[in-house]
C-alpha cells in the first residue's frame, strides 16, 4: 500500500476516534485501534493507540486539573502506569 494512502487512512481513524472521545468521553481506542493495527502491525499499532489514547485523556485534564482528587486518582493511576508499558510491549 502506498505511504500516502496509509497516512490518510490512519489520520481518518485517529480523527474519528478523537471525535468519539470528545462526544462520549470514551471510544478513541475502540474506533482507532482496528485501523491502526491493520495499517501499522500489532506492535506498532497498539503502541500508537496507547500513546494517542493517553494524549486524548490528558488534554481535558489540562482544563480541569484543579478539580482532581489526587489521592483517589493515584489509586488507579499508579497501577496503570506500571502495567501499561508491559502490556503495550
Buried (B, 14 or more C-beta within 10 A) or exposed (E): EEEEEBEEBBEEBBEBBBEBBEEEEEBBBEBBBBBBBBBBEEEEBBBBBBEBBBEBEEEEEEEEEEEEEEEEEEEEEEEEEEEBEEEEE
